[in-house]
Amino acid sequence: MDHEPQSWFLLEEEGRLFLDAACDHGAFGYSWLIELNAEEQRQFTEQSRAYIGWLAQDIHNGVPILEASQSPTKVATAAPIWASRSARPSSAGERPDGPQAR
């Protein structure tokens, strides 16, 4: 749908919006995928790319991959789902209210 090079991709599938934020912390980089919830979609409708840029930066700053992170996209929010699986989760975890809910 849209992107900002080396920062984020905004994807759409069947009316659902997904943000793939690039996170880079020194020599370590990863991608963090979330599905935009209703409030985030409303903000996107009102503010367009500016909001998506802000949200991607907020995800990056929250370092959601760290266990000690207080980010709303923190890996631990998916712990109940992952606990039922035998393998350790990837960095783009699932949330209780959907595949990548915040």
C-alpha positions in Angstrom: 0.0 0.0 0.0 2.7 2.5 1.0 6.2 2.5 2.5 9.0 4.7 3.8 12.4 3.3 2.8 14.3 1.7 5.7 11.5 2.6 8.1 8.2 0.9 7.5 5.8 -0.8 5.1 2.0 -0.4 5.3 0.2 -3.5 3.9 -3.5 -4.2 3.3 -5.2 -7.6 3.0 -8.9 -8.0 2.8 -9.5 -4.6 4.4 -7.1 -5.2 7.3 -4.1 -2.9 7.6 -0.7 -4.2 8.8 2.4 -2.1 9.7 5.8 -3.7 9.3 8.2 -1.4 11.2 12.0 -1.7 10.8 13.8 -1.7 14.1 17.5 -1.1 14.3 19.5 -1.2 17.5 23.2 -0.9 16.7 24.3 -4.0 14.9 21.0 -5.7 15.5 18.1 -5.1 13.2 14.7 -6.8 12.9 11.2 -6.2 11.5 8.1 -6.0 13.7 4.7 -6.6 12.1 1.4 -5.5 13.8 -2.2 -5.4 12.6 -3.6 -1.9 13.1 -6.4 -1.9 15.6 -9.6 0.3 15.1 -8.0 3.3 16.9 -4.8 3.1 14.9 -6.8 2.8 11.6 -8.8 5.9 12.7 -5.6 7.8 13.3 -4.3 6.7 10.0 -7.4 7.9 8.2 -7.1 11.3 9.9 -3.3 11.8 9.7 -2.2 9.5 6.8 1.5 8.9 6.5 2.5 11.1 9.4 0.7 8.8 11.8 2.2 5.7 10.3 5.7 7.2 10.6 5.0 8.1 14.2 3.7 4.6 15.0 6.7 2.9 13.3 9.1 5.1 15.3 7.1 4.4 18.5 7.5 0.7 17.9 11.2 1.1 17.2 11.7 3.2 20.4 9.8 0.6 22.5 12.2 -2.2 21.5 9.4 -4.7 21.6 11.7 -7.7 21.1 13.3 -7.2 24.6 11.8 -9.2 27.4 12.0 -6.1 29.7 10.3 -3.8 27.2 7.2 -1.9 28.3 6.1 -1.5 24.7 2.4 -2.2 23.9 3.7 -4.5 21.1 5.9 -6.4 23.6 6.5 -10.1 22.9 5.1 -11.1 26.4 1.6 -10.0 25.3 1.5 -13.2 23.3 2.9 -15.5 26.0 -0.4 -17.4 26.5 -0.6 -18.2 22.8 3.1 -19.1 22.5 3.0 -21.2 25.7 0.8 -23.7 23.9 3.4 -24.1 21.1 6.6 -26.2 21.3 8.8 -23.7 19.5 10.0 -20.3 20.7 8.1 -17.4 19.0 9.5 -15.3 16.3 9.9 -11.5 16.7 6.6 -10.8 15.0 4.3 -12.4 17.6 0.6 -12.9 17.8 -1.7 -11.1 20.2 -4.7 -12.5 22.0 -7.2 -10.3 19.9 -5.7 -11.2 16.5 -2.6 -12.1 14.6 -0.7 -8.9 15.4 -3.0 -6.9 17.6 -1.6 -4.0 19.8 
